[in-house]
Amino acid sequence: MAVADWIRRRIADATRPRPDPVAERTRALAVRDNEYGFDAFGMGRDQVRTAVRVAGWLYRHYFRAEAKGLEHVPSSGRVLIVSNHSGQLPYDGMVISAACMLDAAQPRLLRSMVEHFVPTVPFASYLMARWGQIIGTPENCRRLLEADEAILVFPEGARGISKPFSKRYQLAPFGLGFMRLALATNTPIVPVAVIGAEEQAPAVNLRVVAKLLGTPSFPVVPYPPFVGVVPLPVKYRLHFGEPMVFTGDPDEDDEAITEKVTAVKRRIESLIHVGLRERKHVFW
């Protein structure tokens, strides 16, 4: 009798529904979807859930990421998450997004601004839209901010992601567009430093091949498969800083806007220095 009870308990335990943190967090998202389940940019909650599962595994198990200062990300309302950019492929954006979805007190879906060449890659345009990522035009950004969304911005753009290994953790020039948007929409900026991505794919960029393919870079790494699509299992460390609020005319001349952009850049640089000082090793 005792054996039968033990077997029943084991069967009941094995068949009991398990908590699904990813499903719970995606259900908690405020998505303005239509009757077909998609928002105005083509994002679908079910597709986001699938993307978060993949990103979550990479975030927790492959990169073993740690995030500090997530409490600085507002739980609601418009916000620009502004970060340094590196690593040949945008795994840094995936890790930042996973941190905000999985480890923040209130899950936030970050809408990343993808490069204009992405829609030319087979299937990429469809998948990026379904996962909530959009082409980084000022009009798209403004619409999302006016809808109180959270946007992830890399002001270095392709310059950051394709810089040589010798210039790791040296920020490339920042674009000014994100600051003009922040001023026009009264949006706070949360600076973020990413530590680890610079070492994930030490590469040499074949610019001639990149030009032929119409991509910002064509990275070649010294390990199989020799093309920088598979990152090394570095340990990611994210440092979120306190929100920065700027006021002024978004149509000011470049000199005035550059002064504000430089303040954000310096804040990210200081977070990078803290992160590099605190880490003991690239891989753990």
C-alpha positions as CSV (number, residue, x, y, z in Angstrom):
1,M,0.0,0.0,0.0
2,A,2.8,2.3,0.9
3,V,4.5,1.6,-2.5
4,A,1.3,2.3,-4.4
5,D,0.9,5.7,-2.5
6,W,4.5,6.5,-3.3
7,I,4.0,5.8,-7.0
8,R,0.8,7.9,-7.1
9,R,2.6,10.8,-5.4
10,R,5.5,10.5,-7.9
11,I,3.1,10.5,-10.9
12,A,1.1,13.4,-9.5
13,D,4.3,15.4,-9.0
14,A,5.6,14.6,-12.5
15,T,2.3,15.6,-14.1
16,R,1.7,18.7,-12.0
17,P,1.9,21.9,-14.1
18,R,5.2,23.7,-13.5
19,P,5.6,27.5,-13.2
20,D,6.6,29.1,-16.4
21,P,8.4,32.4,-15.6
22,V,8.8,33.4,-19.3
23,A,5.0,32.9,-20.0
24,E,4.1,34.8,-16.8
25,R,6.4,37.7,-17.7
26,T,5.2,38.0,-21.3
27,R,1.6,37.9,-20.2
28,A,2.5,40.8,-17.9
29,L,3.6,43.0,-20.8
30,A,1.4,45.9,-21.9
31,V,1.1,45.1,-25.6
32,R,-1.3,47.2,-27.7
33,D,-2.2,44.4,-30.1
34,N,-5.1,44.2,-32.6
35,E,-7.7,41.5,-33.1
36,Y,-5.0,39.4,-34.8
37,G,-2.6,39.5,-31.9
38,F,-0.1,41.9,-33.4
39,D,0.8,45.6,-32.6
40,A,1.1,48.4,-35.2
41,F,4.7,47.3,-36.0
42,G,4.0,43.6,-36.4
43,M,5.0,42.4,-33.0
44,G,3.2,39.3,-31.6
45,R,3.2,38.3,-27.9
46,D,3.5,34.6,-28.8
47,Q,6.5,35.3,-31.0
48,V,8.1,37.4,-28.3
49,R,7.6,34.6,-25.8
50,T,9.6,32.2,-28.1
51,A,12.4,34.8,-28.6
52,V,12.6,35.4,-24.8
53,R,13.0,31.6,-24.2
54,V,16.0,31.5,-26.5
55,A,17.5,34.7,-25.3
56,G,16.9,33.6,-21.7
57,W,18.9,30.4,-22.1
58,L,21.8,32.4,-23.7
59,Y,21.5,35.0,-21.0
60,R,21.5,32.6,-18.0
61,H,23.5,29.6,-19.2
62,Y,25.8,30.6,-22.1
63,F,26.9,34.1,-21.1
64,R,26.0,33.7,-17.4
65,A,25.1,37.3,-17.3
66,E,24.9,39.5,-14.2
67,A,23.0,42.8,-14.2
68,K,23.5,45.6,-11.7
69,G,21.3,48.6,-11.3
70,L,18.1,47.2,-13.0
71,E,16.1,49.2,-10.4
72,H,17.1,52.3,-12.5
73,V,14.9,51.1,-15.4
74,P,11.4,52.6,-15.0
75,S,8.7,50.0,-14.5
76,S,6.5,51.9,-16.9
77,G,6.5,55.0,-19.2
78,R,8.8,56.0,-22.0
79,V,12.5,55.5,-21.6
80,L,15.6,55.3,-23.8
81,I,18.2,52.7,-22.8
82,V,21.5,53.9,-24.2
83,S,24.5,51.5,-24.3
84,N,27.9,50.9,-25.6
85,H,28.0,48.5,-28.6
86,S,30.5,45.8,-29.6
87,G,31.0,42.2,-30.4
88,Q,30.5,42.0,-34.2
89,L,26.9,40.6,-33.8
90,P,24.4,42.3,-31.5
91,Y,24.4,39.7,-28.7
92,D,24.8,42.7,-26.3
93,G,21.4,43.9,-27.3
94,M,19.9,40.5,-26.7
95,V,21.5,40.3,-23.2
96,I,20.3,43.8,-22.2
97,S,16.8,42.9,-23.4
98,A,16.8,39.6,-21.5
99,A,17.9,41.3,-18.3
100,C,15.0,43.8,-18.5
101,M,12.5,41.0,-19.3
102,L,13.6,38.4,-16.9
103,D,15.4,40.1,-13.9
104,A,13.8,43.5,-13.6
105,A,11.1,43.8,-10.9
106,Q,8.6,44.7,-13.6
107,P,9.3,43.1,-17.0
108,R,10.0,45.6,-19.8
109,L,10.1,44.8,-23.5
110,L,12.9,46.8,-25.1
111,R,12.3,47.8,-28.7
112,S,15.7,47.7,-30.4
113,M,16.5,49.9,-33.4
114,V,18.0,47.6,-36.1
115,E,20.2,48.7,-38.9
116,H,18.7,49.5,-42.3
117,F,20.5,46.6,-44.0
118,V,18.7,44.0,-41.8
119,P,15.5,43.8,-43.9
120,T,17.6,42.7,-46.8
121,V,18.7,39.5,-44.9
122,P,16.4,36.6,-45.7
123,F,13.7,36.0,-42.9
124,A,15.3,38.8,-40.7
125,S,12.8,41.4,-41.6
126,Y,9.9,39.1,-40.6
127,L,11.5,37.8,-37.4
128,M,12.7,41.2,-36.2
129,A,9.2,42.7,-36.6
130,R,7.5,39.7,-34.8
131,W,10.0,40.0,-31.9
132,G,9.4,43.7,-31.5
133,Q,12.5,45.1,-33.2
134,I,12.1,47.9,-35.7
135,I,14.1,49.9,-38.2
136,G,15.8,52.8,-36.4
137,T,14.1,55.8,-38.1
138,P,13.3,58.9,-36.1
139,E,9.6,58.5,-37.0
140,N,9.5,54.9,-35.6
141,C,11.3,56.0,-32.4
142,R,9.0,58.9,-31.9
143,R,5.8,56.8,-32.3
144,L,7.1,54.2,-29.8
145,L,8.1,56.8,-27.2
146,E,4.8,58.6,-27.5
147,A,3.2,55.2,-26.8
148,D,5.4,55.0,-23.6
149,E,7.6,52.2,-24.8
150,A,11.2,51.4,-23.9
151,I,13.7,51.7,-26.7
152,L,17.2,50.3,-26.7
153,V,19.7,52.6,-28.5
154,F,23.4,52.1,-29.5
155,P,24.6,55.6,-30.5
156,E,27.9,54.1,-31.8
157,G,25.9,52.2,-34.4
158,A,27.9,50.0,-36.8
159,R,31.1,51.9,-35.8
160,G,30.9,50.3,-32.4
161,I,30.0,46.8,-33.3
162,S,32.8,46.5,-36.0
163,K,35.6,48.2,-34.2
164,P,38.9,46.3,-34.0
165,F,39.8,44.3,-30.9
166,S,42.7,46.7,-30.2
167,K,40.1,49.4,-29.5
168,R,37.9,47.4,-27.1
169,Y,36.1,49.5,-24.5
170,Q,37.0,52.7,-26.4
171,L,33.7,54.3,-27.4
172,A,33.3,55.3,-31.0
173,P,31.7,58.7,-31.8
174,F,28.0,58.9,-30.7
175,G,25.2,59.9,-33.1
176,L,23.0,62.9,-32.0
177,G,19.6,61.5,-33.0
178,F,18.8,59.8,-29.7
179,M,19.3,63.1,-27.8
180,R,17.1,65.0,-30.1
181,L,14.4,62.4,-29.6
182,A,14.8,62.5,-25.9
183,L,14.3,66.3,-25.9
184,A,11.4,66.2,-28.3
185,T,9.5,63.6,-26.3
186,N,10.6,64.5,-22.7
187,T,12.1,61.0,-22.3
188,P,14.6,60.0,-19.6
189,I,17.8,58.2,-20.6
190,V,19.2,55.2,-18.7
191,P,22.9,54.7,-19.5
192,V,24.2,51.1,-19.6
193,A,27.7,49.7,-19.8
194,V,28.2,46.2,-21.2
195,I,31.3,44.3,-20.1
196,G,32.2,41.1,-21.9
197,A,30.9,41.7,-25.4
198,E,34.2,43.2,-26.6
199,E,35.9,39.8,-26.1
200,Q,33.2,37.5,-27.4
201,A,34.5,37.6,-31.0
202,P,38.0,39.0,-31.5
203,A,37.8,39.5,-35.2
204,V,39.4,41.0,-38.3
205,N,36.9,42.7,-40.5
206,L,37.1,42.0,-44.3
207,R,35.8,45.3,-45.5
208,V,35.9,44.4,-49.2
209,V,33.6,41.4,-48.5
210,A,31.4,43.5,-46.3
211,K,31.0,46.0,-49.1
212,L,30.1,43.3,-51.6
213,L,27.4,41.9,-49.2
214,G,26.1,45.4,-48.2
215,T,26.8,44.8,-44.5
216,P,28.6,47.1,-42.0
217,S,31.3,44.4,-41.5
218,F,32.3,40.8,-42.3
219,P,34.1,39.6,-39.2
220,V,36.6,36.7,-39.4
221,V,37.6,35.1,-36.1
222,P,40.6,32.7,-35.3
223,Y,38.4,29.7,-34.4
224,P,35.8,27.6,-36.2
225,P,33.6,28.4,-38.1
226,F,36.0,31.4,-38.6
227,V,33.1,33.8,-39.3
228,G,32.1,35.7,-36.2
229,V,28.6,34.4,-35.9
230,V,29.4,32.1,-32.9
231,P,30.5,34.1,-29.8
232,L,32.9,32.8,-27.2
233,P,31.2,32.0,-23.9
234,V,32.4,35.1,-22.2
235,K,30.7,36.3,-19.0
236,Y,28.5,39.3,-19.5
237,R,28.2,42.0,-16.9
238,L,25.7,44.8,-17.2
239,H,25.8,48.1,-15.3
240,F,22.7,50.3,-15.5
241,G,23.1,53.8,-14.3
242,E,20.7,56.3,-12.8
243,P,18.3,58.0,-15.3
244,M,19.5,61.2,-16.9
245,V,16.9,63.9,-17.8
246,F,17.7,66.6,-20.3
247,T,15.8,69.7,-21.3
248,G,16.1,72.0,-24.2
249,D,15.1,72.6,-27.8
250,P,15.5,69.4,-29.9
251,D,16.2,71.6,-33.0
252,E,19.2,73.3,-31.4
253,D,22.4,73.3,-33.5
254,D,24.7,70.3,-33.3
255,E,27.2,72.0,-30.9
256,A,24.5,72.3,-28.2
257,I,23.2,68.8,-28.7
258,T,26.7,67.4,-28.7
259,E,27.3,68.8,-25.2
260,K,24.4,66.8,-23.9
261,V,25.4,63.7,-25.8
262,T,28.9,63.9,-24.3
263,A,27.4,63.9,-20.8
264,V,25.7,60.5,-21.6
265,K,28.9,59.2,-23.2
266,R,31.0,60.1,-20.2
267,R,28.5,58.5,-17.9
268,I,28.7,55.2,-19.9
269,E,32.5,55.5,-19.9
270,S,32.5,55.8,-16.1
271,L,30.2,52.7,-15.8
272,I,32.6,50.8,-18.1
273,H,35.6,51.7,-15.9
274,V,33.7,50.5,-12.8
275,G,32.8,47.2,-14.6
276,L,36.3,46.5,-15.8
277,R,37.7,47.3,-12.4
278,E,35.3,44.9,-10.7
279,R,35.6,41.9,-13.0
280,K,38.3,39.3,-12.2
281,H,38.3,37.3,-15.5
282,V,36.7,37.5,-19.0
283,F,35.1,34.0,-18.7
284,W,34.0,34.0,-15.1
